[in-house]
Amino acid sequence: MTRIDKLYERLLANPKLAISFREFETLLAAFGFQARRGTGSHRHYKHPLVPHILTVQPRGKEALPYQVKRLLEVVREYDLHIVE
């Protein structure tokens, strides 16, 4: 099991778990999201199977909990898998 798989499993067990924004961006990339241009601290991510863009921004060095929850919902809704 890779580090990303372990992080994802921890988030599934506890969606309110605080993770770093760097880990969050790594998780987005692992699921196939690609960074688009952003404005200021906001970053936009697009996935070929998801019809909308996810906009994320850090709070200090941490990911915002509602954005992590939204990613988990999108992963479940569109049946996305970690790209190896």
N, C-alpha and C positions, 0 to 999 in steps of 0.2 A: 504494500500500500504506500503510495507516494505521500509527500507532505501535503499536497493539495487535496488528495482524497481524505486525509485525516482532518484537515481544516474543515472541509465540507461536512464530514460526519459530525464534527463537534458543533457546527452551526445548525445542522438538522436536529441534534439533540437539545440545543439551547439557542434558539434564534436571536435572543437578546444578548448573546455573548459579545463582548467588546473585542474588536479586532482592529489591527492597524490599517490605515488606508492603503499602504503598500500591499498588505495581504489581500485586501479587498480587490485591488486592481489586478493582482495576480490571479485571483479567483475568476474575475471577469474574463481575462484572457484565456484561462484554462477552459472555460465554457464556450469559447469561440467568439467572444465580443471583441470588436476592433475599435480602437480609439479613433475618434473623429476630432475635429478642431473643437476647442473650448473657449470660453470667455472668462477671464480672470481665474478664479479657483474652480470654476465649473468645468467638468469634462464630460464629453458626450461619447457614448458607446453604442455601437450598432451591431446587430447580429443578423445574418442572412435570413433566418427563419422567424425573426421577431419583427412585426410590422411597425414598431415604434422605437424611439431612441431612449436609452436610459441616460439621464443626466445625474451625475454624482459630484459631490464635493466633500472635502475632508472637514472635520472639526478638529483643528489642531493637527495631530498626527493620527487620529482615529477616524474610522468610517462611521458615518451616521447610522444608528441602528435601524431606522425606518428604511434606509436604502438597502441595507443588507437583507432585511425582510422582503423588500420588493424584488431583489434579485432571486431569492429563494422561490418566491411565487412565480416569477417568470420562468425559472428553470423547470418547475413542476408543470406549469400551464402549457409550455411548448415542448415538454419532454426532452430537454437539452441534456447532453452528457459531456463529461470532461473529455476534451480532445487530447489525446496522447501524442 
